[in-house]
Amino acid sequence: MVRCIAKKVFHLIGWRLQGRYPSELKKKILIVAPHTSMMDFPIGILVKFWLDMKVPFYGKQELFKGLIGFILTKLGGLPVDRSKNNNLVGQAVADFMSKDEHAILMTPEGTRKKVEKFKSGFYYIALHADVPIIPIAFDYAAKVIRILPTYKVKGEGEKEIEFIRQMFKGVKGKVPAYSIT
């Protein structure tokens, strides 16, 4: 029932979905870009419910207060303290290694502002946990969510992170000036 409602609302607000979500993969990291607006969240939640994605997501801990925090937690949110080095990569790798099925969703830009580089955490989690990355593009200009082909990291570091970033080049976020160029 929830899946059907989410799909209908998604289409009613004029969005389309392209690509196939690889639900058969037991372990994966989903990366969403460009992340330029808080509007990414409700659209993403519709897709999450429609495709029955059992994927938690990271968010800055400041968001996890009061009623909003309760709702975010119920939707799969995991608070992260970005003010200190808390070894999130190591914790995430340990989670992947200790579970038969595990997935996480991250925004590699790390903010809703314009950035020239992706943060590297998603990459090193994928590398050390040996899990594939599912790139997902939020294209507001075309009103399309694109699930791009699964990508397996090779261990080429910054060069490869930039290659992954370029997968999103030209995709227009809600705030076009913050999109990846």
C-alpha positions, 0 to 999 in steps of 0.5 A: 500500500505504501509503495503504491502511494509513494509511486503515485505521489512521485508521478503526480508531482511530475517526476520519472524514474530511469534505470533499475535498482539492483535489489538483488545486491545484498551489500551496496552503497548508494550515492546521491548527487547533486545534493543541492536542496532539502527538497532532495529528501522528500523526493528521495523518501518517495523513491525509497518507499516505492522501491522498498529500499531498506537503506539507512542514510547518514545525516548531520546530528544537528537534524536529529532533535525533537520531532524531526529527529524522531521522524528521521530515525524512523525513516532510516536516518543515522546521525553523524557528528561531523565536528570531530573525527569519529572514524565513520569509515571504519565503523561503516566497514565493520558494519558491512563485514559483520552483516550478510545484508547491508546498505547505506545511502550517502551524499558524497558532496557532504553539503547542499552547497557548491563543492569542487570535490566529493568527500572520500568516505563513500569511496573508502567504505566501498573499497575496504568493505568490497561493496559496489556503489550505486550512483543515483542522480537527482536531475531537477531540469528533467524531473528524473531520478536516474539510477546509474550502472553499478560501479565497483571501485578499483583502488585508484584513489582520488583519480577514481573519486573524480571519475565517479564525480564526473558521472553526475556532470551536467545533472542539474540539482534543485539549485543549478548553481550548486550542480556538478560542473 
